């Protein structure tokens, strides 16, 4: 598998190495991302709207499994994902959701913060999202 660094300028921020990802994996990741958004939307709505006592287990599992598959899909292309901004945002999101679930942080506010943080990170420009932090 070919890997290369994506640096447009010598003085610009360093980004992680990228490798080839099969086209079928890209197409599959689009479907997985859609499933993840459905699971995550129900998860978020359950805590924000108080319409149900908590998110249904089916949607929690959908969000967890699809999120894990998305991380694997991204790792196929971005081999240094855990050294990049995107990987750190994912780690912080998981830690925030875990802390909220276990009662260390206020549930509703922390879940909302995790989703806003993840959304900003997911929509940041590539040079920001895949910038090497260490």
Residue, then its C-alpha position, 0 to 999 in steps of 0.5 A: x500500500x502506498x503512503x505519502x505525506x500531504x504537505x502543500x507547502x514546506x512551511x505549512x502544518x504537517x498532516x498525517x500520512x495517507x494511504x490508498x483506500x479501495x473505492x468500495x471502502x469509500x462507498x461503504x463508508x458513506x452508507x455507514x456514516x448515514x447509519x451513524x448519523x441516524x443512531x447519533x441523532x436519536x441518541x442526542x434527541x433522547x437526552x435533549x428532548x426528554x421525550x423518552x427516558x434514554x436512548x433506545x438500545x438499538x440506536x445506541x448499538x447502531x451509533x457504537x458499531x457504525x462509529x467503530x466501523x467509520x474509525x476503521x474506514x478512516x484508519x485505512x486512509x489516514x494511518x496516523x489518525x490518532x496523532x491527528x486532530x480528527x483522532x483527538x476529537x474522536x477520543x475526547x468525544x468518547x471520553x465526554x460521553x463516557x463521563x456523562x454516562x457514568x455521572x461524572x459530568x452533567x448528562x444533557x450538557x455534556x452530550x450536547x457539548x460532545x456532539x457540537x465538538x464532533x460536528x465542528x471537527x468533522x466539518x473542519x477543512x482537511x488541513x485542520x482535521x488531519x493536522x498532526x498534533x504530535 
